[in-house]
Amino acid sequence: MERLPARRPRLLEAYVAREYAQMLALCLAALVSVFLVVDFFEKIDRLVRAGLGVWDFGLYGLLKFPFALEQVLPPAVLVATLLTFGLMARFQETLAMRTAGLDILALTRPVLGLAALTAVLQMALILYLVPWSQTHFNEFWEGRVQKNPARSLLRLERLWYKGDGAIYNILVFHKGERILEGVTVYFFDPQFRLTRVVTAKRAVFEGGSWHFQEGTSQDLEPQGPGTLETFGRRTFQLTEKPEDFGALEKKVGEMDLGELSRYIARLERDGYRSTPYRAEFHSRLSLGLAPLILALLGLGLVLRYESWYLPILVALGLSLMFLYWLAAGLGTSLAQAGRLPPLLATWLPHLSFALLAGLFLRDAKR
């Protein structure tokens, strides 16, 4: 009998862990299914017109699954937390635990442990699995659905594009501003012999022409290299327009953490603006903690307001989660615009809501 008090919390923790794991699995299955079904029916017309087979439909769902899981994992953790302890409170289980002299906060450890595991999964999804799946999904969509020919080659260090009589090597392309940075153009004759090499720090498309700035131009002769000219600004009439380079714009969502870090270093080494990419880097790292923060927030809400009607409590939790996403998105936007330092702007919303969750837990009924 003396060992019963020591064993009782462990048995209750195992019970809470089992109930929470079952609720989390149920929420994940429901939310992922809804996400995939809605996404599939939004695009089913285009998929059918593309003449895809059963295997292609299965591949579509498989490539979409990591992104769907990454999107629904944080809300699933929040809802599972609210429902697990909300139902325990509804059936007077939390009251019975308090009556037995137990600190209800001690029984939140299994929930926080599982939430920490989901945060690790979320981090792996955001940093590696989703970029990998998005790369293959984009290739699948552009090749099998849109039937686009592969005219461009995308590499980490540089962007390559084969045009009409020229090959472009571009560091970064700003689609909205119609600017190429760190550009080198190799011109070829009809026999595919290299005739000229133009290198410039920047090329701007204005008035139907490309205006190269701060560069060099070298005409190549059959006998050997020709004269090398340096210019501050020169206009070239090229066949390619900014729309032709649209597919070459660096897709941040396709970079994993290592690629993004190396690309930032490359931009900064060459003297180009890396703020949007650095903001994305910190945003991904901070979003990996979202499941753990939302689990803390859910525990704080349900243990502080456990006498509330459960649907109202869930609605309050989802409303706070929406404000959380809004604050995180706003912080990332301010960082990308250069209004705030990326480290501060991306991490501050997460730390603020973690503090809010801590305040709720401090005032929870023990």
C-alpha positions in Angstrom: 0.0 0.0 0.0 2.9 2.3 0.6 3.9 2.2 -3.1 0.4 3.1 -4.3 0.9 6.9 -4.1 4.1 6.7 -6.1 2.5 4.4 -8.7 -0.7 6.3 -9.0 0.7 9.4 -10.9 2.6 7.1 -13.3 -0.6 5.2 -14.1 -2.5 8.4 -14.6 0.2 9.8 -16.8 0.1 6.6 -18.9 -3.7 7.0 -19.1 -3.4 10.7 -20.2 -0.7 9.8 -22.7 -2.9 7.1 -24.3 -6.0 9.3 -24.5 -4.0 12.2 -25.9 -2.3 10.0 -28.5 -5.6 8.5 -29.7 -7.2 12.0 -29.9 -4.2 13.4 -31.8 -4.2 10.5 -34.3 -7.9 11.0 -34.8 -7.5 14.8 -35.4 -4.6 14.3 -37.7 -6.4 11.7 -39.8 -9.5 13.9 -40.1 -7.7 17.1 -40.9 -5.3 15.6 -43.4 -8.1 13.8 -45.1 -10.2 17.0 -45.4 -7.1 18.9 -46.7 -6.3 16.3 -49.4 -9.9 15.8 -50.5 -10.6 19.6 -50.8 -7.3 20.1 -52.7 -8.0 17.1 -55.0 -11.5 18.2 -55.9 -10.2 21.8 -56.6 -7.9 20.4 -59.2 -9.7 17.3 -60.5 -10.8 19.0 -63.7 -7.2 19.8 -64.7 -6.0 16.3 -63.6 -8.7 14.6 -65.7 -8.0 16.8 -68.8 -4.3 15.9 -68.5 -5.3 12.2 -69.1 -3.6 10.9 -65.9 -3.8 7.3 -64.9 -4.6 5.8 -61.5 -0.9 5.7 -60.6 -0.6 9.4 -61.3 -3.5 10.2 -59.0 -1.8 8.2 -56.3 1.5 10.0 -56.9 -0.3 13.3 -56.7 -1.7 12.5 -53.3 1.6 11.1 -52.1 3.6 14.2 -53.1 0.9 16.4 -51.5 0.8 14.5 -48.2 3.9 16.1 -46.5 2.7 19.6 -47.2 -0.8 18.7 -45.9 0.7 17.1 -42.8 2.8 20.2 -42.1 -0.2 22.5 -42.5 -2.6 20.6 -40.2 -0.1 19.3 -37.5 -0.2 22.5 -35.3 -4.0 22.8 -35.2 -4.4 19.1 -34.7 -2.1 19.3 -31.6 -4.2 22.2 -30.3 -7.6 20.6 -30.9 -6.4 17.3 -29.4 -5.1 19.0 -26.3 -8.4 20.9 -25.8 -10.6 17.8 -26.4 -8.5 15.5 -24.2 -8.5 17.6 -21.1 -11.9 19.1 -22.0 -13.6 15.7 -22.0 -11.7 14.7 -18.8 -13.1 17.8 -17.1 -16.6 17.2 -18.5 -16.6 13.7 -17.0 -15.2 15.0 -13.7 -11.9 13.1 -14.1 -9.8 16.2 -13.4 -11.9 17.0 -10.3 -11.3 13.4 -9.1 -7.6 13.8 -9.6 -7.5 17.1 -7.6 -9.6 15.5 -4.9 -7.0 12.7 -4.6 -4.4 15.4 -3.9 -2.7 15.3 -7.3 -1.3 18.4 -9.0 -3.1 18.4 -12.3 -0.2 20.2 -14.0 2.0 17.2 -13.3 -0.3 15.2 -15.5 0.4 17.5 -18.5 3.9 16.0 -18.9 2.9 13.2 -21.3 1.0 15.8 -23.4 4.0 18.1 -23.5 6.3 15.1 -24.3 4.2 14.0 -27.3 3.9 17.7 -28.4 7.7 17.9 -28.3 7.8 14.9 -30.6 5.3 16.5 -33.0 7.5 19.7 -32.9 10.5 17.5 -34.1 8.3 16.1 -36.8 7.1 19.6 -37.8 10.7 20.8 -37.9 11.7 17.9 -40.2 8.7 18.6 -42.4 9.4 22.3 -42.8 13.1 22.1 -43.2 13.5 19.0 -45.4 10.5 16.9 -46.3 8.2 19.6 -47.6 10.9 21.3 -49.8 11.8 17.8 -51.2 8.1 16.9 -51.9 7.4 20.4 -53.4 10.2 20.1 -55.8 8.9 16.8 -57.1 5.3 18.0 -57.0 6.2 21.0 -59.1 8.0 18.8 -61.6 4.9 16.5 -61.7 2.5 19.4 -62.2 4.5 21.2 -64.8 5.4 18.1 -66.8 2.4 15.7 -66.5 -0.4 18.1 -65.9 0.5 21.3 -67.8 2.6 19.5 -70.4 5.3 22.2 -70.4 8.6 21.4 -72.1 11.7 21.5 -69.9 13.5 24.5 -71.3 15.2 25.7 -68.1 17.6 24.1 -65.7 17.5 25.1 -62.1 20.5 24.7 -59.9 21.3 25.9 -56.4 24.2 28.1 -57.1 23.1 29.6 -60.4 20.1 29.7 -62.7 20.7 28.5 -66.3 18.4 29.3 -69.2 18.8 28.3 -72.9 17.4 31.0 -75.1 17.5 31.6 -78.9 21.2 31.8 -79.7 22.3 32.5 -76.2 22.7 30.8 -72.8 22.0 32.8 -69.6 23.7 32.2 -66.3 21.8 34.2 -63.6 22.4 34.5 -59.9 18.9 35.7 -59.0 15.9 36.9 -61.0 13.5 39.5 -59.5 10.3 38.8 -61.4 8.2 41.7 -60.3 11.0 44.3 -60.8 12.2 42.6 -64.1 15.8 42.6 -63.0 18.5 40.0 -63.5 21.4 40.1 -61.0 24.8 38.6 -61.4 24.1 37.7 -65.1 26.4 36.3 -67.8 25.2 35.8 -71.3 27.0 33.4 -73.7 26.1 34.2 -77.4 26.4 31.5 -80.1 26.3 31.4 -83.9 24.1 29.0 -85.8 26.9 26.4 -85.7 26.9 26.7 -81.9 30.2 28.4 -81.7 30.7 30.9 -78.9 31.0 34.4 -80.3 30.5 36.8 -77.4 30.4 36.8 -73.6 28.7 39.6 -71.7 28.9 39.8 -67.9 27.1 42.4 -65.8 26.2 43.0 -62.2 22.6 43.8 -63.2 20.3 43.8 -66.2 17.1 45.8 -66.2 14.3 45.3 -68.7 12.9 48.7 -69.8 11.3 50.0 -73.0 11.5 46.6 -74.6 15.2 46.2 -74.2 17.7 44.8 -71.7 19.9 47.5 -70.1 23.1 45.9 -68.7 24.9 47.8 -65.9 28.5 47.6 -64.6 29.8 44.8 -66.8 32.1 43.7 -69.5 31.7 42.5 -73.1 34.2 40.3 -75.0 33.8 39.3 -78.6 35.5 36.0 -79.5 37.3 35.5 -82.8 38.2 32.2 -84.5 41.9 32.9 -83.9 41.4 33.6 -80.2 39.9 36.0 -77.6 39.0 39.4 -78.9 38.9 42.8 -77.2 37.5 43.0 -73.6 35.4 46.1 -73.1 34.2 47.5 -69.8 31.0 49.5 -69.6 28.8 51.2 -67.1 25.6 50.8 -69.0 24.8 49.2 -72.3 21.6 48.2 -74.1 21.3 44.8 -75.8 18.4 43.7 -78.1 17.8 40.1 -76.9 15.0 37.7 -77.9 14.2 36.8 -74.4 11.8 38.8 -72.3 11.3 38.7 -68.5 8.3 36.4 -69.0 10.7 33.8 -70.4 12.7 33.8 -67.2 9.6 33.5 -65.0 10.1 29.7 -64.5 13.6 30.5 -63.3 12.7 32.6 -60.3 14.2 30.9 -57.3 11.4 29.0 -55.5 12.2 29.4 -51.8 9.7 26.6 -50.9 11.9 24.1 -52.8 15.0 24.8 -50.8 15.8 22.7 -47.7 17.6 24.4 -44.8 21.1 23.6 -46.0 20.3 24.9 -49.5 18.7 28.0 -48.2 21.7 28.7 -45.9 24.2 28.2 -48.7 22.1 30.5 -51.0 22.0 33.2 -48.4 25.8 33.0 -48.0 26.2 33.2 -51.8 24.1 36.3 -52.1 25.8 38.1 -49.2 29.3 37.1 -50.6 28.4 38.6 -54.0 27.0 41.8 -52.4 23.3 41.2 -53.1 20.3 41.6 -50.8 19.5 38.5 -48.8 17.0 39.8 -46.4 13.9 38.0 -47.8 15.8 34.7 -47.7 17.1 35.2 -44.2 13.6 36.0 -43.0 12.4 32.8 -44.6 15.3 30.9 -42.9 14.3 32.2 -39.4 10.6 31.8 -40.1 11.0 28.1 -40.8 13.1 27.5 -37.7 10.6 29.3 -35.5 7.5 27.6 -37.0 9.0 24.3 -36.0 8.1 25.2 -32.4 4.4 25.9 -33.2 3.0 22.5 -32.1 4.7 22.7 -28.7 3.6 26.3 -28.2 0.0 25.5 -29.2 0.0 22.5 -26.9 1.0 24.8 -24.0 -1.7 27.3 -25.1 -4.3 24.6 -25.2 -3.4 23.2 -21.8 -3.5 26.7 -20.3 -6.9 27.4 -21.7 -8.5 24.1 -20.8 -7.1 24.0 -17.3 -8.0 27.6 -16.6 -11.5 27.6 -18.1 -12.4 24.0 -17.8 -15.9 24.8 -16.6 -16.7 26.5 -20.0 -18.8 24.8 -22.7 -16.3 22.7 -24.6 -17.2 23.9 -28.2 -16.8 27.5 -27.0 -13.4 26.6 -25.5 -12.3 25.0 -28.8 -13.5 28.0 -30.7 -11.5 30.3 -28.4 -8.4 28.1 -28.9 -8.8 28.2 -32.7 -9.3 32.0 -32.6 -6.0 32.4 -30.6 -4.3 30.1 -33.1 -5.5 32.3 -35.9 -4.1 35.4 -34.2 -0.9 33.4 -33.7 -0.6 32.7 -37.4 -1.5 36.3 -38.2 1.3 37.6 -35.9 3.8 35.1 -37.3 2.9 36.0 -40.9 3.1 39.7 -40.2 6.5 39.4 -38.5 7.8 37.5 -41.5 6.4 40.1 -43.9 8.0 43.0 -41.9 11.3 41.1 -41.9 11.2 40.5 -45.7 10.4 44.2 -46.3 13.4 45.1 -44.2 11.3 46.9 -41.6 12.6 44.8 -38.7 15.6 42.5 -38.2 14.7 39.0 -39.4 15.7 37.3 -36.1 13.5 39.7 -34.0 10.5 39.8 -36.4 10.2 36.0 -36.9 10.8 34.9 -33.3 9.0 37.5 -31.3 5.4 36.3 -32.2 6.3 32.7 -31.1 7.9 33.9 -27.8 4.9 36.2 -27.1 2.4 33.4 -27.5 4.6 31.0 -25.4 4.5 33.7 -22.7 0.7 34.0 -23.0 0.4 30.2 -22.6 2.7 30.3 -19.6 0.4 33.0 -18.0 -2.7 30.8 -18.6 -0.9 27.8 -17.0 0.2 29.8 -14.0 -3.5 30.7 -13.3 -4.7 27.2 -14.0 -6.8 25.4 -11.3 -4.6 23.0 -9.4 
